[in-house]
Amino acid sequence: MSNSEWKSVGNGHLEGPFPLPDLDPSKLTVTLSETLKLLPAPETLVFGGTMTDHMLVASFDPVSGWSAPEIKPYYATNTFEGMKAYVGPDGAPRLFRPAKNMARLARSAERLALPPFNTVALLELIKKLIVVDQRWIPNMEGYSLYIRPTIIGTRSALGVSASDHALLYVILSPTGPYFRTGPKPISLLAAAENVRAWPGGTGSHKVAGNYAPGFLPQRIAAKQGYDQILWLLQDADRWKVTEAGAMNVFIVVDREDGDLDLITPPLDGTILPGVTRDSILSLAKAHTAGKLTLPGISTNQRLHPHERAFTIADMDLWLSEGKLREMFAVGTAAVVAPVGRVGFQEDLKKPARDLVLPAYEGGLGPVSRAVRQMIIDIQEGRVEWEGWCVRCE
Ligand SMILES: *Cc1c(COP(=O)(O)O)cnc(C)c1O
């Protein structure tokens, strides 16, 4: 039987040919660890290197459905999510737009024919796990708890087909600021061979299979002195810009009327629909509509967000005309990373040609600085905006 025959309907059961138990927070058992780990000094944290004391686990079986969820001591990575919890001024942990991550995880699972689950229930369970391991969130600006919900197919058979068994787990890792010494512009290698996703593929889903093929290109880029890959997609004789590493990208371009265009590639199936990307588009729109003021940006400075394809050739032209102001990569881990240089390598036998972006004091241009600060202020509970921040209690 295929997992797509079931649907999560939120009444404690998956609906299908016969009902199966859904993920149910009322059945949660919590087994606390007898020996809590020593908290490391926050300054020594390496991203993803330290796990907290506990994890959330539930398994799926085609006969018995989702098991009772458990919070238990951490032991031991497919589809996954990446989100963060922050401590607010009141000491309570907060999540940033977590319903978006839950919906994306459910879409990724569906794409891999893994079983559906109640997304509201999973969020409730994650909040409970965060409260159990609350002491792990460093109460310092820029620090947070990175949350990695994962679902893996666990069918014990070799045939190449959908898995009817699954394991869902959530692990937590305390993390410091992405840039320890303040934002520093990163360099990107845009090589013709570096294609991450294609029309009709899985690029718009957070599925593990999208990432491993990027490890070797990443290593090759690092050898040539670049921090990350700028993923391209060929369109006739042009190279469309798609994403940077595992981050979405934005550029800021001058307009004739003195306003600024803020451009990111459209969600055409090759782009991962990032929560950070969506948040930046909304904040820019709100600024221009006069609903909020982005820090350091004049209320008269209008920003026009666009979800529109752009190419290396466009970037080249706008740089030569002095119109390309900023480029930055965005995602939960780094929030906003400024881009200083893009090496374009169309002919793999020849060295890359560098496109050099304008440099700013402190690493960030005015727009990237403003959106980054605004997002961090919302995440850490200093600014309230449209219910984006959800307290865990
Ligand atoms: C996770 C991810 C992003 C960023 O998404 P956020 O929700 O903002 O963290 C962008 N691109 C890829 C390929 C990703 O995997």
The ligand as an SDF file (V2000), in Angstrom:
LIG
                    3D

 15 15  0  0  0  0  0  0  0  0999 V2000
   17.0870   25.4040    4.0790 C   0  0  0  0  0  0  0  0  0  0  0  0
   17.4950   25.9840    2.7590 C   0  0  0  0  0  0  0  0  0  0  0  0
   17.3530   27.3700    2.4760 C   0  0  0  0  0  0  0  0  0  0  0  0
   16.9480   28.3790    3.5130 C   0  0  0  0  0  0  0  0  0  0  0  0
   15.6880   28.1560    4.0510 O   0  0  0  0  0  0  0  0  0  0  0  0
   15.2840   28.8390    5.4470 P   0  0  0  0  0  0  0  0  0  0  0  0
   13.9120   28.3520    5.6850 O   0  0  0  0  0  0  0  0  0  0  0  0
   15.3630   30.3010    5.2780 O   0  0  0  0  0  0  0  0  0  0  0  0
   16.2720   28.3330    6.4440 O   0  0  0  0  0  0  0  0  0  0  0  0
   17.6690   27.8090    1.1860 C   0  0  0  0  0  0  0  0  0  0  0  0
   18.1200   26.9710    0.2450 N   0  0  0  0  0  0  0  0  0  0  0  0
   18.2790   25.6400    0.4790 C   0  0  0  0  0  0  0  0  0  0  0  0
   18.7640   24.7700   -0.6370 C   0  0  0  0  0  0  0  0  0  0  0  0
   17.9760   25.1120    1.7460 C   0  0  0  0  0  0  0  0  0  0  0  0
   18.1330   23.8180    1.9780 O   0  0  0  0  0  0  0  0  0  0  0  0
  1  2  1  0
  2  3  1  0
  2 14  2  0
  3  4  1  0
  3 10  2  0
  4  5  1  0
  5  6  1  0
  6  7  2  0
  6  8  1  0
  6  9  1  0
 10 11  1  0
 11 12  2  0
 12 13  1  0
 12 14  1  0
 14 15  1  0
M  END
$$$$
